[in-house]
Amino acid sequence: MTRTWLVTGGSRGFGRALCEAVLRSGDNLVATARDTSQLSSLQGVGPGTLVTAPLDVTNEGQASAAVERALQAFGQLDVLVNNAGYGNVGSVEDTSLSSFRQQIETNLFGTIIVTKAVIPHMRERRSGHIIQFSSVGGRLGAPGRAPYSAAKWGVEGFSEVLAQEMALVGVRVTIIEPGGFRTDFAGASTSIDAGRTEYDAVVGKAARMQQAYDGKQPGDPARGAQAILSVVAADTPPLRLPLGSDAVAALELSDRARLEELAAWRYLSTSTDFPPNGG
């Protein structure tokens, strides 16, 4: 079965790898980017059919137009991938409110805007799959990345609610949680501010690690893209899919710590109920 995909942020990084994988699989693709000239080199990649559309994910009109472009070109839209996003490094104190807003606007509201643009079509067809890119930083507080984590935690909550609603109309939702992948995310896409000495043990460490990590991340974007194709083809896809051995290890450690803390403070947590039988 040939599917039609719409992928945001398709010009580079994970989005680019996914666009190439979709085309090589023979599926139809609407690749989007703010500057569509950066998508021209996708022409001729694989047997799949490519169309492009300009899309700033924070622009509601462009989001609706991109969905309409898919419907005009292919008659349907089967898979939406909300991939576009970025995250800067800096302390909470030194990150301006405008930077907070911009990162949350792109990473969270961009996801909401594009999702809402596609829901009516998928609801009417009672079919489709929405892939939401979160991050390990959407389950764990990512040091030095408060705006990014705030946005991605929002994506997780939004998508968990969305999944319950969309299940009623035959539409599936999967949250992708990558660890470190060798994309531009850790390079030119990121503004890094090591900041004040008071926060060096957290923010400075994150900045140094980011710079040293670039190009050495364990994750292969091409393999990650194939994993997403496998999820879309699955009969019962997961709600959440961490990608990368580092992601799995970090989430296992965090989940254990949360359960241990919950158990340690259970007595106080449960003490706030009214006494049984009104006593």
Beta strands, then each sheet from edge to edge (+ up, - down):
strand 1: 4-7
strand 2: 28-33
strand 3: 50-54
strand 4: 79-82
strand 5: 128-133
strand 6: 171-178
strand 7: 240-243
sheet 1: 3+ 2+ 1+ 4+ 5+ 6+ 7+
end
